[in-house]
Amino acid sequence: MPVDTTRSRSQATRRGALFGGLCLCCLPTLGRSAEGFALNEVGPGIFIRRGSDTEASRENDDAIANIGFIVGERSVMVTESGGSAADGAWLRGEIRRRTDKPISHVVLTHVHPDHCFGAAAFAEDKPVYVGHHALRAALDARGNYYRTRLVEILGADRAGSVVYPTLEVKESTEIDLGGRTLRFTAHGAAHTNCDLSMRDSASGILFPADLLFVTRIPSLDGSLVGWLKEAEVLRAMDAVKAVPGHGPTLVDFAPAMDDLTRYLTTLRDETRRAIAADMPIEKAVRTVGQAERDRWVLFETYNGRNVTQAFKELEWE
């Protein structure tokens, strides 16, 4: 979005907010349909599908996030529901091909549609929908907008609908599936203002959702400073392996988090220098973080948005 260079930095920032204010990382225009994906068993009873490193399209049903499920002795937990009704229905079908145990819980890790608009596909299972305590308000603010955009891309019959959490995690909680317990942590503002992570007791695998991006460039929709803080919270959990929100279905946690925090630290430090130099935001969007260009898929799509978001946050420090 063009910005009048004769205006003040704060005016430019407010206009930039119109560009990045409602994150579309998550509304993502090229891809493939969910039927082209496979589930990987990344740990005993843990099945994850890698999302496509693209944006949402009619061809891919917004199947761009890593989604899957965990099988316990008594029941099944859906780790992420998918990006649309069609994506969620695909996942439910894959679960039913592998087990007839009841689907007791569906996790809504944050507000972005690629992670939660498949939730309605599980309605007949009457699961507990698990979410951050701030998720309901975030869905109230954005849910109808996201659905409208998905309908435009996918069509009304495939888009999905807003589903609210029925179990809201305020700090932490544990859920027992039988033989394995999932411990949930509600994080402060980071990727969004309603990020939820979980860790599986049986395998030790951490599920940080979009607090960890691998391959695909991180998208900032909450707090840059907060995300770096929550990265340390995740590190303190001492996980060896993790299932990121985007990227390979299972990664070595420490080096993956190092890559993420390198990008976020670069974004923070270079944005601060741009602000201190009274650089106009439109120039900052073109220059900040450019050393990271070849390290991330979709850099051109999201880095400028991230700079805009960081600029808004950091100029008033």
ZAVEXMAR-432680 format. One record per residue: residue in three letters; x, y, z of N, C-alpha, C in turn. Coordinates in steps of 0.05 Angstrom, whole numbers, padded with zeros to 5 digits, always signed. Layout:
REM residues N
alaXYZXYZXYZ
...
END
This chain:
REM residues 317
met+00017-00024+00000+00000+00000+00000+00018+00025+00000
pro+00014+00043-00019+00032+00067-00020+00028+00085+00004
val+00049+00097+00013+00048+00115+00036+00059+00142+00028
asp+00046+00164+00036+00055+00191+00030+00080+00197+00046
thr+00102+00200+00032+00127+00204+00046+00129+00231+00060
thr+00111+00250+00054+00111+00276+00068+00098+00275+00095
arg+00085+00253+00101+00071+00251+00127+00091+00241+00148
ser+00082+00244+00173+00099+00235+00196+00101+00205+00197
arg+00121+00196+00212+00125+00167+00215+00100+00154+00227
ser+00088+00167+00247+00065+00154+00260+00041+00153+00241
gln+00038+00173+00224+00016+00172+00204+00021+00149+00185
ala+00046+00146+00176+00053+00124+00158+00048+00097+00171
thr+00054+00095+00197+00049+00070+00211+00020+00064+00212
arg+00003+00083+00218-00026+00078+00219-00036+00068+00192
arg-00026+00080+00170-00035+00071+00144-00025+00042+00139
gly+00000+00037+00149+00011+00010+00146-00006-00011+00160
ala-00019-00002+00182-00036-00021+00197-00058-00031+00180
leu-00068-00015+00161-00089-00025+00143-00079-00048+00126
phe-00053-00048+00121-00041-00069+00105-00038-00095+00120
gly-00029-00092+00145-00022-00116+00160-00040-00122+00184
gly-00061-00106+00189-00076-00108+00213-00090-00134+00217
leu-00104-00145+00197-00116-00171+00200-00100-00191+00184
cys-00084-00206+00199-00064-00224+00185-00078-00244+00167
leu-00068-00245+00142-00078-00264+00123-00059-00287+00119
cys-00040-00291+00137-00021-00312+00134-00037-00337+00133
cys-00055-00335+00134-00071-00354+00144-00096-00353+00127
leu-00096-00335+00106-00115-00337+00085-00100-00339+00060
pro-00092-00356+00063-00073-00357+00043-00086-00361+00018
thr-00042-00381-00066-00059-00380-00087-00050-00401-00106
leu-00031-00416-00095-00024-00439-00111-00022-00462-00092
gly-00030-00486-00100-00027-00508-00082-00038-00534-00093
arg-00042-00553-00076-00054-00578-00084-00074-00586-00064
ser-00092-00603-00072-00114-00611-00054-00105-00629-00032
ala-00121-00629-00010-00113-00645+00013-00110-00674+00006
glu-00125-00684-00014-00123-00712-00022-00095-00719-00031
gly-00078-00700-00038-00051-00705-00047-00031-00708-00025
phe-00040-00705+00000-00022-00705+00023-00023-00733+00036
ala-00002-00738+00052-00001-00762+00067+00004-00756+00097
leu-00004-00773+00114+00001-00771+00143+00026-00786+00150
asn+00044-00773+00165+00068-00786+00175+00064-00793+00204
glu+00072-00817+00212+00071-00824+00240+00097-00815+00252
val+00097-00792+00266+00121-00780+00276+00129-00790+00303
gly+00111-00805+00316+00116-00817+00342+00094-00838+00345
pro+00097-00856+00365+00076-00876+00369+00048-00864+00372
gly+00030-00870+00353+00003-00860+00355+00000-00830+00348
ile+00021-00818+00336+00019-00789+00329+00022-00787+00299
phe+00001-00777+00286+00000-00775+00257-00002-00746+00249
ile+00016-00737+00232+00016-00708+00224+00018-00706+00193
arg+00002-00689+00182+00004-00682+00154+00018-00656+00150
arg+00038-00655+00132+00051-00630+00127+00034-00613+00108
gly+00030-00588+00117+00015-00569+00100+00032-00559+00077
ser+00019-00549+00056+00034-00539+00033+00045-00511+00039
asp+00069-00505+00030+00081-00479+00034+00072-00460+00013
thr+00045-00455+00013+00032-00438-00006+00012-00421+00009
glu-00005-00408-00006-00028-00393+00005-00053-00408-00002
ala-00075-00401+00012-00100-00415+00008-00111-00411-00020
ser-00121-00433-00031-00133-00432-00058-00155-00453-00060
arg-00171-00450-00082-00192-00470-00087-00180-00497-00091
glu-00156-00498-00101-00143-00524-00107-00133-00538-00082
asn-00126-00523-00061-00114-00536-00037-00132-00536-00012
asp-00156-00524-00014-00174-00524+00009-00162-00512+00034
asp-00144-00493+00031-00130-00481+00053-00115-00501+00070
ala-00106-00522+00058-00091-00543+00072-00062-00536+00074
ile-00056-00514+00088-00029-00503+00088-00015-00506+00115
ala-00030-00515+00135-00018-00519+00162-00013-00548+00167
asn+00005-00553+00186+00010-00581+00195-00012-00589+00214
ile-00028-00609+00206-00050-00618+00222-00048-00648+00228
gly-00062-00658+00247-00061-00687+00253-00075-00695+00278
phe-00067-00718+00289-00082-00728+00312-00064-00746+00329
ile-00072-00750+00354-00057-00766+00373-00077-00787+00384
val-00068-00812+00384-00085-00834+00393-00077-00843+00420
gly-00095-00841+00440-00090-00852+00466-00103-00879+00470
glu-00101-00890+00494-00114-00916+00499-00145-00913+00499
arg-00155-00890+00506-00184-00887+00508-00196-00871+00485
ser-00181-00850+00475-00193-00832+00456-00172-00819+00439
val-00181-00802+00420-00164-00789+00401-00166-00758+00405
met-00144-00745+00403-00143-00716+00403-00134-00706+00376
val-00148-00687+00364-00140-00674+00339-00122-00651+00347
thr-00097-00651+00336-00078-00630+00344-00083-00604+00330
glu-00093-00604+00306-00102-00581+00290-00124-00591+00272
ser-00145-00574+00268-00168-00584+00254-00167-00580+00224
gly-00149-00563+00214-00147-00558+00185-00158-00530+00178
gly-00155-00523+00153-00160-00495+00144-00188-00491+00132
ser-00205-00511+00131-00231-00508+00119-00248-00533+00127
ala-00274-00531+00121-00291-00555+00126-00281-00578+00110
ala-00272-00574+00085-00262-00595+00068-00237-00607+00080
asp-00219-00591+00090-00194-00600+00101-00200-00616+00127
gly-00218-00606+00143-00225-00620+00168-00238-00647+00162
ala-00255-00648+00142-00269-00673+00134-00248-00693+00124
trp-00228-00684+00109-00207-00702+00101-00193-00714+00125
leu-00186-00697+00144-00172-00707+00168-00189-00727+00184
arg-00215-00720+00187-00232-00739+00201-00234-00766+00187
gly-00235-00766+00161-00235-00791+00146-00209-00807+00151
glu-00186-00793+00152-00161-00807+00157-00160-00819+00185
ile-00172-00805+00205-00173-00816+00232-00190-00841+00231
arg-00213-00840+00219-00231-00863+00219-00219-00887+00203
arg-00200-00882+00185-00187-00904+00171-00168-00919+00190
arg-00160-00906+00212-00140-00917+00229-00150-00926+00256
thr-00172-00915+00266-00182-00922+00292-00211-00915+00294
asp-00225-00932+00311-00253-00926+00316-00257-00914+00345
lys-00234-00907+00358-00236-00894+00384-00249-00867+00381
pro-00263-00858+00402-00277-00833+00400-00258-00809+00398
ile-00266-00789+00382-00251-00765+00380-00260-00747+00403
ser-00245-00746+00424-00254-00732+00448-00246-00703+00450
his-00225-00695+00436-00216-00667+00438-00206-00658+00410
val-00212-00632+00405-00201-00619+00381-00188-00593+00391
val-00162-00590+00383-00147-00567+00393-00149-00544+00373
leu-00154-00520+00382-00155-00496+00366-00131-00479+00376
thr-00108-00482+00362-00083-00470+00373-00082-00440+00373
his-00097-00428+00354-00099-00398+00353-00120-00391+00333
val-00123-00365+00328-00146-00355+00313-00144-00358+00283
his-00120-00362+00272-00117-00362+00242-00132-00385+00229
pro-00146-00380+00207-00164-00400+00196-00151-00425+00186
asp-00125-00424+00178-00113-00449+00169-00110-00469+00191
his-00113-00460+00216-00111-00478+00239-00138-00485+00252
cys-00159-00470+00246-00183-00475+00262-00209-00477+00245
phe-00208-00472+00219-00233-00472+00204-00242-00500+00195
gly-00227-00520+00203-00236-00547+00199-00251-00559+00222
ala-00254-00543+00244-00264-00554+00269-00293-00564+00267
ala-00309-00551+00251-00337-00559+00249-00341-00587+00237
ala-00320-00597+00223-00322-00623+00211-00324-00645+00232
phe-00317-00638+00257-00317-00658+00279-00342-00654+00297
ala-00361-00638+00289-00384-00632+00306-00398-00657+00315
glu-00402-00676+00297-00417-00700+00304-00404-00717+00326
asp-00378-00713+00330-00363-00728+00350-00368-00715+00378
lys-00379-00691+00379-00383-00677+00404-00358-00675+00421
pro-00336-00666+00409-00311-00665+00424-00310-00640+00443
val-00291-00640+00461-00284-00616+00475-00265-00600+00456
tyr-00272-00575+00451-00255-00558+00435-00237-00542+00454
val-00211-00546+00452-00191-00535+00470-00179-00510+00458
gly-00179-00488+00472-00167-00463+00462-00157-00445+00484
his-00141-00426+00476-00131-00405+00494-00154-00388+00504
his-00151-00378+00528-00173-00362+00540-00179-00337+00525
ala-00161-00327+00508-00166-00303+00492-00176-00310+00464
leu-00180-00336+00458-00188-00343+00431-00216-00335+00424
arg-00234-00337+00443-00262-00330+00437-00264-00301+00428
ala-00251-00283+00442-00252-00254+00435-00239-00250+00407
ala-00217-00264+00402-00204-00262+00376-00222-00272+00353
leu-00237-00293+00358-00255-00303+00338-00279-00284+00334
asp-00288-00272+00356-00309-00252+00354-00300-00229+00336
ala-00275-00221+00339-00265-00198+00324-00259-00205+00295
arg-00251-00229+00289-00241-00235+00262-00255-00258+00248
gly-00270-00274+00262-00280-00299+00251-00297-00295+00226
asn-00316-00276+00227-00334-00271+00204-00318-00261+00180
tyr-00298-00244+00186-00281-00234+00164-00266-00257+00151
tyr-00254-00275+00167-00240-00297+00156-00258-00316+00140
arg-00282-00320+00151-00301-00338+00136-00309-00326+00109
thr-00314-00300+00109-00321-00286+00084-00299-00290+00063
arg-00274-00286+00072-00252-00289+00053-00249-00318+00043
leu-00253-00337+00062-00251-00365+00053-00273-00373+00034
val-00297-00363+00039-00319-00368+00021-00312-00357-00007
glu-00300-00334-00009-00292-00323-00035-00272-00341-00049
ile-00254-00353-00033-00233-00370-00045-00242-00398-00051
leu-00256-00410-00031-00263-00439-00033-00291-00445-00040
gly-00310-00426-00035-00338-00431-00038-00351-00437-00011
ala-00376-00430-00008-00389-00433+00018-00390-00461+00028
asp-00392-00481+00010-00395-00509+00019-00369-00521+00029
arg-00346-00508+00024-00321-00519+00032-00306-00502+00052
ala-00316-00478+00058-00301-00459+00073-00298-00466+00103
gly-00320-00476+00115-00319-00480+00144-00332-00457+00159
ser-00332-00459+00185-00346-00439+00201-00331-00435+00227
val-00338-00414+00241-00326-00407+00267-00335-00427+00288
val-00317-00439+00302-00323-00456+00325-00308-00445+00349
tyr-00322-00443+00371-00310-00431+00395-00300-00453+00414
pro-00279-00447+00430-00269-00466+00449-00290-00471+00471
thr-00292-00496+00479-00309-00503+00502-00292-00508+00527
leu-00266-00511+00524-00248-00512+00546-00227-00490+00541
glu-00227-00470+00558-00208-00447+00555-00185-00449+00574
val-00161-00450+00563-00137-00453+00580-00127-00425+00588
lys-00127-00420+00614-00118-00394+00624-00088-00393+00628
glu-00077-00413+00640-00048-00415+00643-00038-00441+00632
ser-00046-00463+00645-00039-00489+00636-00060-00509+00645
thr-00061-00532+00631-00080-00553+00639-00069-00579+00627
glu-00079-00601+00636-00072-00628+00626-00096-00643+00618
ile-00093-00659+00596-00115-00676+00586-00104-00704+00583
asp-00117-00723+00595-00109-00751+00594-00125-00766+00573
leu-00111-00777+00553-00124-00793+00532-00124-00823+00538
gly-00112-00829+00561-00107-00857+00567-00079-00866+00559
gly-00061-00869+00578-00034-00877+00572-00016-00854+00562
arg-00028-00831+00558-00012-00807+00551-00028-00782+00559
thr-00013-00763+00569-00025-00738+00579-00014-00715+00562
leu-00031-00697+00554-00022-00674+00539-00023-00650+00558
arg-00001-00636+00561+00000-00613+00578-00001-00588+00560
phe-00020-00570+00565-00024-00546+00549-00014-00522+00564
thr-00002-00503+00549+00007-00477+00559-00005-00455+00543
ala-00018-00436+00557-00029-00412+00544-00007-00391+00544
his+00001-00381+00521+00024-00362+00519+00014-00333+00518
gly+00032-00315+00525+00027-00287+00521+00028-00280+00492
ala+00021-00255+00486+00020-00246+00458+00047-00252+00444
ala+00045-00265+00421+00069-00273+00406+00063-00274+00377
his+00061-00298+00365+00051-00300+00338+00024-00287+00335
thr+00006-00293+00354-00020-00279+00357-00023-00273+00386
asn-00047-00264+00395-00051-00259+00423-00065-00283+00436
cys-00066-00306+00422-00081-00329+00433-00067-00355+00426
asp-00041-00357+00429-00026-00380+00421-00026-00401+00443
leu-00031-00426+00435-00032-00449+00454-00011-00469+00444
ser+00005-00479+00463+00023-00501+00456+00016-00525+00473
met+00026-00549+00466+00022-00573+00482+00046-00591+00480
arg+00048-00608+00500+00070-00628+00500+00058-00655+00507
asp+00066-00676+00493+00057-00703+00497+00075-00717+00516
ser+00063-00728+00538+00079-00742+00558+00091-00768+00548
ala+00077-00782+00531+00086-00808+00522+00111-00807+00504
ser+00112-00787+00487+00134-00784+00468+00154-00762+00474
gly+00145-00743+00490+00161-00719+00496+00160-00698+00474
ile+00145-00704+00453+00144-00685+00430+00129-00660+00438
leu+00140-00637+00430+00127-00611+00434+00111-00603+00410
phe+00088-00592+00414+00071-00581+00392+00068-00551+00397
pro+00086-00535+00386+00085-00506+00391+00067-00491+00372
ala+00054-00506+00353+00037-00494+00332+00053-00472+00318
asp+00040-00449+00314+00054-00428+00298+00073-00411+00315
leu+00079-00419+00339+00101-00407+00353+00127-00417+00341
leu+00126-00437+00324+00149-00447+00310+00143-00451+00280
phe+00155-00435+00263+00154-00439+00234+00181-00450+00225
val+00179-00469+00206+00203-00480+00193+00199-00479+00163
thr+00218-00469+00148+00217-00467+00119+00200-00443+00111
arg+00175-00442+00119+00157-00420+00112+00163-00396+00131
ile+00164-00372+00120+00171-00349+00136+00151-00345+00159
pro+00160-00339+00183+00141-00332+00205+00124-00309+00197
ser+00099-00309+00207+00082-00286+00203+00075-00274+00230
leu+00080-00248+00233+00076-00234+00258+00049-00221+00259
asp+00033-00229+00279+00006-00218+00282+00000-00212+00311
gly+00020-00213+00328+00015-00208+00357+00035-00188+00367
ser+00057-00198+00379+00078-00181+00390+00106-00193+00383
leu+00123-00177+00371+00150-00186+00364+00166-00191+00389
val+00165-00171+00407+00180-00174+00433+00168-00198+00448
gly+00142-00200+00448+00129-00222+00462+00136-00249+00451
trp+00139-00251+00424+00145-00277+00411+00173-00286+00420
leu+00192-00267+00421+00219-00274+00429+00219-00283+00459
lys+00202-00271+00475+00199-00280+00503+00187-00308+00504
glu+00166-00313+00489+00153-00339+00490+00171-00361+00478
ala+00189-00353+00460+00208-00373+00450+00225-00384+00473
glu+00232-00367+00492+00247-00376+00515+00231-00394+00533
val+00205-00388+00535+00187-00405+00551+00187-00433+00538
leu+00185-00435+00512+00185-00460+00498+00212-00475+00502
arg+00234-00460+00500+00260-00472+00504+00263-00485+00531
ala+00251-00472+00551+00253-00481+00579+00238-00508+00583
met+00222-00516+00564+00208-00542+00566+00226-00565+00559
asp+00250-00559+00549+00271-00579+00544+00262-00601+00525
ala+00247-00594+00505+00238-00614+00485+00261-00619+00465
val+00263-00643+00456+00283-00650+00436+00271-00649+00408
lys+00246-00658+00405+00233-00658+00380+00207-00642+00381
ala+00199-00630+00358+00175-00614+00357+00161-00617+00331
val+00135-00613+00331+00118-00611+00307+00112-00582+00303
pro+00125-00569+00283+00119-00540+00279+00092-00536+00266
gly+00083-00511+00267+00057-00505+00254+00059-00506+00224
his+00083-00500+00213+00088-00502+00184+00116-00513+00181
gly+00119-00529+00160+00146-00541+00154+00145-00571+00157
pro+00168-00584+00160+00169-00613+00163+00152-00622+00186
thr+00142-00647+00185+00124-00656+00206+00137-00661+00233
leu+00163-00665+00233+00178-00668+00258+00206-00657+00254
val+00215-00640+00273+00241-00627+00271+00256-00629+00298
asp+00282-00626+00296+00298-00622+00320+00291-00594+00330
phe+00282-00593+00355+00271-00568+00365+00291-00545+00367
ala+00314-00550+00379+00333-00528+00385+00342-00514+00360
pro+00352-00528+00339+00361-00513+00315+00338-00499+00300
ala+00314-00511+00301+00291-00499+00288+00284-00473+00302
met+00284-00473+00329+00278-00449+00344+00300-00428+00340
asp+00325-00437+00337+00347-00418+00332+00342-00403+00306
asp+00333-00417+00285+00328-00404+00259+00305-00384+00262
leu+00284-00391+00276+00262-00373+00280+00270-00348+00295
thr+00285-00352+00317+00292-00329+00334+00313-00311+00320
arg+00330-00324+00303+00348-00307+00287+00333-00288+00269
tyr+00312-00298+00256+00296-00280+00239+00281-00259+00256
leu+00269-00267+00278+00254-00248+00294+00273-00227+00306
thr+00297-00235+00314+00316-00217+00326+00326-00197+00305
thr+00331-00207+00280+00338-00189+00258+00316-00169+00253
leu+00291-00178+00252+00268-00161+00248+00267-00139+00270
arg+00270-00147+00295+00270-00128+00317+00292-00108+00316
asp+00317-00118+00313+00340-00099+00314+00340-00080+00290
glu+00335-00090+00266+00336-00073+00243+00312-00053+00242
thr+00290-00061+00253+00267-00043+00255+00273-00021+00275
arg+00285-00028+00297+00292-00008+00317+00312+00012+00305
arg+00331+00003+00290+00351+00021+00277+00337+00039+00257
ala+00318+00028+00242+00303+00044+00222+00288+00066+00236
ile+00275+00059+00259+00260+00079+00274+00278+00101+00285
ala+00301+00092+00296+00320+00111+00307+00331+00130+00286
ala+00333+00121+00261+00343+00137+00239+00321+00153+00226
asp+00296+00152+00237+00273+00166+00226+00268+00157+00197
met+00272+00132+00192+00267+00121+00165+00237+00119+00160
pro+00227+00128+00137+00198+00124+00131+00192+00095+00130
ile+00167+00088+00137+00160+00060+00139+00162+00046+00112
glu+00155+00060+00091+00156+00047+00065+00184+00039+00057
lys+00204+00054+00066+00232+00047+00061+00240+00023+00079
ala+00231+00024+00104+00237+00002+00122+00226-00024+00111
val+00202-00024+00100+00190-00048+00089+00207-00060+00067
arg+00221-00042+00052+00238-00052+00030+00265-00061+00039
thr+00274-00053+00063+00302-00057+00070+00306-00075+00095
val+00288-00075+00113+00292-00090+00138+00290-00120+00132
gly+00308-00135+00143+00307-00164+00142+00316-00177+00116
gln+00328-00161+00097+00333-00172+00071+00354-00194+00071
ala+00371-00195+00091+00391-00217+00092+00378-00244+00096
glu+00353-00244+00104+00338-00269+00109+00323-00279+00084
arg+00324-00264+00063+00308-00269+00039+00310-00298+00029
asp+00334-00308+00027+00337-00335+00014+00334-00358+00034
arg+00326-00351+00059+00324-00372+00079+00295-00381+00084
trp+00276-00367+00072+00248-00373+00078+00231-00373+00052
val+00213-00391+00051+00192-00392+00030+00172-00370+00036
leu+00162-00356+00015+00142-00335+00017+00153-00310+00031
phe+00179-00306+00029+00191-00282+00040+00179-00257+00029
glu+00176-00255+00003+00165-00231-00010+00136-00225+00000
thr+00121-00246+00006+00093-00242+00014+00091-00231+00042
tyr+00108-00241+00060+00104-00235+00089+00124-00217+00102
asn+00149-00215+00092+00168-00199+00106+00159-00169+00109
gly+00149-00158+00087+00139-00130+00089+00117-00127+00109
arg+00099-00146+00111+00077-00145+00131+00089-00147+00159
asn+00109-00164+00162+00122-00167+00188+00135-00141+00197
val+00149-00128+00178+00162-00102+00184+00141-00082+00192
thr+00119-00081+00178+00098-00062+00185+00088-00067+00213
gln+00083-00092+00220+00074-00099+00247+00094-00092+00268
ala+00120-00098+00262+00141-00092+00281+00144-00062+00285
phe+00142-00047+00263+00144-00017+00264+00123-00006+00282
lys+00098-00015+00280+00076-00006+00297+00082-00011+00326
glu+00093-00034+00332+00098-00042+00360+00122-00027+00371
leu+00144-00024+00356+00169-00015+00367+00172+00015+00367
glu+00157+00030+00351+00162+00058+00350+00153+00073+00375
trp+00138+00060+00392+00129+00072+00417+00142+00061+00441
glu+00164+00046+00438+00179+00035+00461+00190+00057+00479
END
